[in-house]
Amino acid sequence: MKRRFSLHHFSLQQRLPLLICILLLSVIFLFSLTAYVAVRKSATTIGKDRLRSLSDQLSSMLSQSASSQVLSARVTAENKELKAFLVGEKNAADTSAVMNSLRAARVDSTYAEINLVDKNGNILLRSGSASVSKQATIDTLVKLALGKDSVRIGKLRLANDTMFYPIISLVRDNAHLLGFVIRWRVLKSTPQANQQLSMLLGTNAAIYIGNDDGSLWTDMIKPVKSLPVDTLSKHEFFDYTNHARQPVIAAVRAIPATRWLVLVELSEESMMAAAAIFFKWVIVIGIVFTIVGIVTTWILSRNITRPLEELTAAATAIAGGDYSQHVPLDRKDEIGKLARAFNAMSVRVVNSQKDLEGKVQERTERLEDLNKELEAFSYSVSHDLRAPLRAIGGYAVILKEDYIDVLDKEGNRIIDRIIANGKRMGMLIDDLLQFSRLGRKELSQQSINMRQLVEPVVNELLHDIKGKKPKIEVLNIPDTHGDATLLRQVWENLISNAIKYSSKKDDAVITIGGNTLGDDVSYFVRDNGVGFDMKYYYKLFGVFQRLHSQESFEGTGIGLALAKRIIDKHNGKLHAEAVQGEGATFSFTLPKYN
């Protein structure tokens, strides 16, 4: 499972610069993004204004050129010889004069052909290449010219990889239509002229001229593929990807007096060049500000965290017992107040420690006196009680031996009870003395072979049993370290209890074993005896606490309390589990090395 990222894993000295760095980066990012969007929007507006201005200027310039051509066409259409030729008979002299007029109208090489057409659309005379005009084309042009204007400039047409456009002028005699003069002019420009025009327009700008129905487009040198603009749309600007697969923005304008459109195309990259440069500078400045902010924050955090580190070190030293630690008082801010409060606390802790040590010393001395008094009392009890108990026991034995025939059955029973209770009182006194002395006894640490410690105990206890002996299995018993004498006492108490509480079983089985559990060694004694009710477990290891009656099983009620005290002195744990009527398991754990 992946651990979630958390600032709690970092120190305050690391968190403060990190948080301020994140905050600074967030502010710089938002500012940069907002500024970049604004600059980009401004660049787009400027670029569109530039496109609008260029397209308007080019439309006006081309319109002026078209107007001059219209004026020239009108002059030709007003030629009296042409009118006379269209009205009168066509003799050779008239034809020659008209042809000279037509040739004169071809003022330069851009005029490829001039046609004189009657009102029915029939070409009467032709000056120039005959491959430009076709009859079908003439019919279309004648229909186009039949309007209010006396001169019309037609759409661009492609013939033999050359682009032409017609200039159609009506020849009238007053209001009477006589015919038409159609001048075919080549649309072409040189690369040098286009380059000069592009230099005037700026880099990454392109100019295209095309028919208003989008049927033909040219860069004024050669035809080009149809441009993805809707010529019928009223939109002022168009966004698309040009033939070079570059995103561009274009502006389209109609050219007055023609059926043409002029399109100025500008690449988005050139329009956004200023925004891109601005963004790069913003990134550089942002990085510089971030570095400066991190360094400044680091210095500030050091000024804040260094006193805190001194406070932490002093607190750790005091926690370790070194009460001489003090924090320098060289600041007047909140941290300085904290340092003064800490030093005052340190002084109070030292004073409290001295008072506490004095009280502990006083109480220790009192406890030592009490222990000495308790030891003297225990000796007195053992000495003063043993003598009367021995006397009582001795007299009872004499009575039993000398007057057994005199006393009746009830008298002999009472004497036996006196002897048994005297022995029990003697055992109780011995156990109490042993329990009280155990608290003052120092452990004798040594390496212990547990099997060699347990087997003699088992053999001795089995030897003392009169009657049927239980089956005792000794399994693997790991070695350990501890006080062999005291641990032998634990084994004696646990094994003797197992023998005692399983003595009424015909198939009594006692199992002794152990195993290693990490840094601990565990041992157990298991029997299939009477067991006990686990709800009384809390009484099990108390002094004089018994879970079975004296009549059922003899005992003083001190053995398990003594065993637990020995295990506690070894920093171990004693535990028991049982099922009433099925047996009990007593286990204890010891550290491998005390």
Secondary structure, DSSP 8 states (H G I E B T S, - for coil): ------GGGS-HHHHHHHHHHHHHHHHHHHHHHHHHHHHHHHHHHHHHHHHHHHHHHHHHHHHHHHHHHHHHHHHHHT-HHHHHHHHS---HHHHHHHHHHHHHH--STTEEEEEEEETTS-EEEEEE-TTS--HHHHHHHHHHH-SS-SEEE---EEETTEEEEEEEEEEEETTEEEEEEEEEEE----HHHHHHHHHHH-TTEEEEEEETTSS-EE-SSSEE---S--TT---SEEEEE-TTS-EEEEEEEEETTTTEEEEEEEEHHHHTHHHHHHHHHHHHHHHHHHHHHHHHHHHHHHHHHHHHHHHHHHHHHHHTT-TT--------SHHHHHHHHHHHHHHHHHHHHHHHHHHHHHHHHHHHHHHHHHHHHHHHHHHHHHHHHHHHHHHHHHHHHHSTTTS-HHHHHHHHHHHHHHHHHHHHHHHHHHHHHHTT-----EEE-HHHHHHHHHHHHHHH--S---EEEE-----EEE-HHHHHHHHHHHHHHHHHHTTT-TT-EEEEEEEEETTEEEEEEEE-S----GGGGGGTTSTT--SS-TTTS---S-HHHHHHHHHHHTT-EEEEEEETTTEEEEEEEEES--
